């Protein structure tokens, strides 16, 4: 397998978004704003800790979810803007 490198030849390992901890996510949307790939989606969490649509009346608070993890390119931009460090990334 070829080594990944940046434009100037510096070695680089993609870090793909695997999950978001809903207990620590505050639903601020910063990660959503920096992701150009459509990986993330805002959801609501009900009183029973069940994910619901963001506009559902049962939503007690908002959290970000991984909607299309396969679209992630491993740029790690979402992690760089997350103030709560609630994301898990993996190198595959």
PyMOL CGO cylinders between C-alpha atoms (Angstrom):
from pymol import cmd
from pymol.cgo import CYLINDER

trace = [
    CYLINDER, 0.00, 0.00, 0.00, 1.29, 3.45, -0.91, 0.3, 1, 1, 1, 1, 1, 1,
    CYLINDER, 1.29, 3.45, -0.91, 2.10, 5.87, 1.89, 0.3, 1, 1, 1, 1, 1, 1,
    CYLINDER, 2.10, 5.87, 1.89, -0.19, 8.89, 2.13, 0.3, 1, 1, 1, 1, 1, 1,
    CYLINDER, -0.19, 8.89, 2.13, 1.59, 12.20, 1.84, 0.3, 1, 1, 1, 1, 1, 1,
    CYLINDER, 1.59, 12.20, 1.84, 0.61, 15.86, 1.82, 0.3, 1, 1, 1, 1, 1, 1,
    CYLINDER, 0.61, 15.86, 1.82, 1.31, 18.06, -1.16, 0.3, 1, 1, 1, 1, 1, 1,
    CYLINDER, 1.31, 18.06, -1.16, 4.84, 18.84, 0.09, 0.3, 1, 1, 1, 1, 1, 1,
    CYLINDER, 4.84, 18.84, 0.09, 5.60, 15.15, 0.70, 0.3, 1, 1, 1, 1, 1, 1,
    CYLINDER, 5.60, 15.15, 0.70, 5.02, 15.09, 4.46, 0.3, 1, 1, 1, 1, 1, 1,
    CYLINDER, 5.02, 15.09, 4.46, 3.65, 11.70, 5.61, 0.3, 1, 1, 1, 1, 1, 1,
    CYLINDER, 3.65, 11.70, 5.61, -0.04, 11.89, 6.51, 0.3, 1, 1, 1, 1, 1, 1,
    CYLINDER, -0.04, 11.89, 6.51, -2.45, 9.34, 7.96, 0.3, 1, 1, 1, 1, 1, 1,
    CYLINDER, -2.45, 9.34, 7.96, -6.19, 9.94, 7.48, 0.3, 1, 1, 1, 1, 1, 1,
    CYLINDER, -6.19, 9.94, 7.48, -8.26, 9.78, 10.66, 0.3, 1, 1, 1, 1, 1, 1,
    CYLINDER, -8.26, 9.78, 10.66, -11.82, 8.76, 9.81, 0.3, 1, 1, 1, 1, 1, 1,
    CYLINDER, -11.82, 8.76, 9.81, -14.76, 9.77, 11.98, 0.3, 1, 1, 1, 1, 1, 1,
    CYLINDER, -14.76, 9.77, 11.98, -16.16, 6.65, 13.61, 0.3, 1, 1, 1, 1, 1, 1,
    CYLINDER, -16.16, 6.65, 13.61, -18.55, 7.90, 16.27, 0.3, 1, 1, 1, 1, 1, 1,
    CYLINDER, -18.55, 7.90, 16.27, -19.71, 10.85, 18.36, 0.3, 1, 1, 1, 1, 1, 1,
    CYLINDER, -19.71, 10.85, 18.36, -20.34, 10.56, 22.10, 0.3, 1, 1, 1, 1, 1, 1,
    CYLINDER, -20.34, 10.56, 22.10, -23.85, 11.89, 22.62, 0.3, 1, 1, 1, 1, 1, 1,
    CYLINDER, -23.85, 11.89, 22.62, -23.27, 12.28, 26.35, 0.3, 1, 1, 1, 1, 1, 1,
    CYLINDER, -23.27, 12.28, 26.35, -20.68, 15.01, 25.74, 0.3, 1, 1, 1, 1, 1, 1,
    CYLINDER, -20.68, 15.01, 25.74, -21.82, 16.49, 22.39, 0.3, 1, 1, 1, 1, 1, 1,
    CYLINDER, -21.82, 16.49, 22.39, -23.60, 19.82, 22.87, 0.3, 1, 1, 1, 1, 1, 1,
    CYLINDER, -23.60, 19.82, 22.87, -25.00, 20.00, 19.33, 0.3, 1, 1, 1, 1, 1, 1,
    CYLINDER, -25.00, 20.00, 19.33, -23.24, 23.25, 18.50, 0.3, 1, 1, 1, 1, 1, 1,
    CYLINDER, -23.24, 23.25, 18.50, -22.91, 22.33, 14.81, 0.3, 1, 1, 1, 1, 1, 1,
    CYLINDER, -22.91, 22.33, 14.81, -19.29, 23.44, 14.36, 0.3, 1, 1, 1, 1, 1, 1,
    CYLINDER, -19.29, 23.44, 14.36, -18.29, 20.05, 12.99, 0.3, 1, 1, 1, 1, 1, 1,
    CYLINDER, -18.29, 20.05, 12.99, -21.23, 20.08, 10.58, 0.3, 1, 1, 1, 1, 1, 1,
    CYLINDER, -21.23, 20.08, 10.58, -20.17, 23.47, 9.24, 0.3, 1, 1, 1, 1, 1, 1,
    CYLINDER, -20.17, 23.47, 9.24, -16.60, 22.39, 8.43, 0.3, 1, 1, 1, 1, 1, 1,
    CYLINDER, -16.60, 22.39, 8.43, -17.50, 19.04, 6.86, 0.3, 1, 1, 1, 1, 1, 1,
    CYLINDER, -17.50, 19.04, 6.86, -17.95, 19.40, 3.11, 0.3, 1, 1, 1, 1, 1, 1,
    CYLINDER, -17.95, 19.40, 3.11, -18.66, 15.71, 2.61, 0.3, 1, 1, 1, 1, 1, 1,
    CYLINDER, -18.66, 15.71, 2.61, -22.14, 15.29, 4.15, 0.3, 1, 1, 1, 1, 1, 1,
    CYLINDER, -22.14, 15.29, 4.15, -20.92, 12.92, 6.86, 0.3, 1, 1, 1, 1, 1, 1,
    CYLINDER, -20.92, 12.92, 6.86, -22.81, 14.50, 9.76, 0.3, 1, 1, 1, 1, 1, 1,
    CYLINDER, -22.81, 14.50, 9.76, -26.45, 15.08, 10.68, 0.3, 1, 1, 1, 1, 1, 1,
    CYLINDER, -26.45, 15.08, 10.68, -28.07, 16.91, 13.58, 0.3, 1, 1, 1, 1, 1, 1,
    CYLINDER, -28.07, 16.91, 13.58, -30.52, 14.81, 15.60, 0.3, 1, 1, 1, 1, 1, 1,
    CYLINDER, -30.52, 14.81, 15.60, -32.51, 15.30, 18.75, 0.3, 1, 1, 1, 1, 1, 1,
    CYLINDER, -32.51, 15.30, 18.75, -32.37, 13.16, 21.87, 0.3, 1, 1, 1, 1, 1, 1,
    CYLINDER, -32.37, 13.16, 21.87, -35.60, 12.41, 23.70, 0.3, 1, 1, 1, 1, 1, 1,
    CYLINDER, -35.60, 12.41, 23.70, -36.04, 12.22, 27.45, 0.3, 1, 1, 1, 1, 1, 1,
    CYLINDER, -36.04, 12.22, 27.45, -35.48, 8.44, 27.14, 0.3, 1, 1, 1, 1, 1, 1,
    CYLINDER, -35.48, 8.44, 27.14, -32.11, 8.95, 25.35, 0.3, 1, 1, 1, 1, 1, 1,
    CYLINDER, -32.11, 8.95, 25.35, -33.56, 7.89, 22.00, 0.3, 1, 1, 1, 1, 1, 1,
    CYLINDER, -33.56, 7.89, 22.00, -32.43, 9.63, 18.79, 0.3, 1, 1, 1, 1, 1, 1,
    CYLINDER, -32.43, 9.63, 18.79, -35.28, 11.48, 17.07, 0.3, 1, 1, 1, 1, 1, 1,
    CYLINDER, -35.28, 11.48, 17.07, -35.51, 13.95, 14.20, 0.3, 1, 1, 1, 1, 1, 1,
    CYLINDER, -35.51, 13.95, 14.20, -34.12, 17.36, 15.09, 0.3, 1, 1, 1, 1, 1, 1,
    CYLINDER, -34.12, 17.36, 15.09, -37.53, 18.99, 14.69, 0.3, 1, 1, 1, 1, 1, 1,
    CYLINDER, -37.53, 18.99, 14.69, -39.39, 16.31, 16.70, 0.3, 1, 1, 1, 1, 1, 1,
    CYLINDER, -39.39, 16.31, 16.70, -41.32, 17.73, 19.63, 0.3, 1, 1, 1, 1, 1, 1,
    CYLINDER, -41.32, 17.73, 19.63, -39.87, 14.98, 21.86, 0.3, 1, 1, 1, 1, 1, 1,
    CYLINDER, -39.87, 14.98, 21.86, -36.31, 16.27, 21.32, 0.3, 1, 1, 1, 1, 1, 1,
    CYLINDER, -36.31, 16.27, 21.32, -34.94, 17.51, 24.63, 0.3, 1, 1, 1, 1, 1, 1,
    CYLINDER, -34.94, 17.51, 24.63, -31.58, 18.57, 23.18, 0.3, 1, 1, 1, 1, 1, 1,
    CYLINDER, -31.58, 18.57, 23.18, -29.60, 18.36, 19.95, 0.3, 1, 1, 1, 1, 1, 1,
    CYLINDER, -29.60, 18.36, 19.95, -26.56, 16.21, 19.17, 0.3, 1, 1, 1, 1, 1, 1,
    CYLINDER, -26.56, 16.21, 19.17, -24.53, 15.54, 16.06, 0.3, 1, 1, 1, 1, 1, 1,
    CYLINDER, -24.53, 15.54, 16.06, -24.57, 12.06, 14.56, 0.3, 1, 1, 1, 1, 1, 1,
    CYLINDER, -24.57, 12.06, 14.56, -22.52, 10.22, 11.94, 0.3, 1, 1, 1, 1, 1, 1,
    CYLINDER, -22.52, 10.22, 11.94, -25.03, 9.89, 9.10, 0.3, 1, 1, 1, 1, 1, 1,
    CYLINDER, -25.03, 9.89, 9.10, -22.72, 8.74, 6.28, 0.3, 1, 1, 1, 1, 1, 1,
    CYLINDER, -22.72, 8.74, 6.28, -19.40, 7.60, 7.73, 0.3, 1, 1, 1, 1, 1, 1,
    CYLINDER, -19.40, 7.60, 7.73, -18.35, 6.10, 4.40, 0.3, 1, 1, 1, 1, 1, 1,
    CYLINDER, -18.35, 6.10, 4.40, -18.11, 9.59, 2.92, 0.3, 1, 1, 1, 1, 1, 1,
    CYLINDER, -18.11, 9.59, 2.92, -15.47, 10.68, 5.46, 0.3, 1, 1, 1, 1, 1, 1,
    CYLINDER, -15.47, 10.68, 5.46, -12.08, 11.40, 3.86, 0.3, 1, 1, 1, 1, 1, 1,
    CYLINDER, -12.08, 11.40, 3.86, -10.20, 11.49, 7.17, 0.3, 1, 1, 1, 1, 1, 1,
    CYLINDER, -10.20, 11.49, 7.17, -9.27, 15.19, 7.08, 0.3, 1, 1, 1, 1, 1, 1,
    CYLINDER, -9.27, 15.19, 7.08, -9.95, 15.54, 10.83, 0.3, 1, 1, 1, 1, 1, 1,
    CYLINDER, -9.95, 15.54, 10.83, -11.41, 19.06, 10.40, 0.3, 1, 1, 1, 1, 1, 1,
    CYLINDER, -11.41, 19.06, 10.40, -14.42, 18.14, 12.55, 0.3, 1, 1, 1, 1, 1, 1,
    CYLINDER, -14.42, 18.14, 12.55, -12.18, 17.15, 15.46, 0.3, 1, 1, 1, 1, 1, 1,
    CYLINDER, -12.18, 17.15, 15.46, -10.16, 20.36, 15.18, 0.3, 1, 1, 1, 1, 1, 1,
    CYLINDER, -10.16, 20.36, 15.18, -13.26, 22.53, 15.75, 0.3, 1, 1, 1, 1, 1, 1,
    CYLINDER, -13.26, 22.53, 15.75, -14.91, 20.38, 18.43, 0.3, 1, 1, 1, 1, 1, 1,
    CYLINDER, -14.91, 20.38, 18.43, -14.61, 22.05, 21.82, 0.3, 1, 1, 1, 1, 1, 1,
    CYLINDER, -14.61, 22.05, 21.82, -15.93, 18.99, 23.66, 0.3, 1, 1, 1, 1, 1, 1,
    CYLINDER, -15.93, 18.99, 23.66, -13.59, 16.36, 22.17, 0.3, 1, 1, 1, 1, 1, 1,
    CYLINDER, -13.59, 16.36, 22.17, -16.57, 14.04, 21.76, 0.3, 1, 1, 1, 1, 1, 1,
    CYLINDER, -16.57, 14.04, 21.76, -15.56, 12.38, 18.49, 0.3, 1, 1, 1, 1, 1, 1,
    CYLINDER, -15.56, 12.38, 18.49, -13.74, 9.10, 17.94, 0.3, 1, 1, 1, 1, 1, 1,
    CYLINDER, -13.74, 9.10, 17.94, -11.54, 8.84, 14.86, 0.3, 1, 1, 1, 1, 1, 1,
    CYLINDER, -11.54, 8.84, 14.86, -9.74, 5.78, 13.52, 0.3, 1, 1, 1, 1, 1, 1,
    CYLINDER, -9.74, 5.78, 13.52, -6.93, 5.20, 11.04, 0.3, 1, 1, 1, 1, 1, 1,
    CYLINDER, -6.93, 5.20, 11.04, -7.78, 2.32, 8.73, 0.3, 1, 1, 1, 1, 1, 1,
]
cmd.load_cgo(trace, "trace")
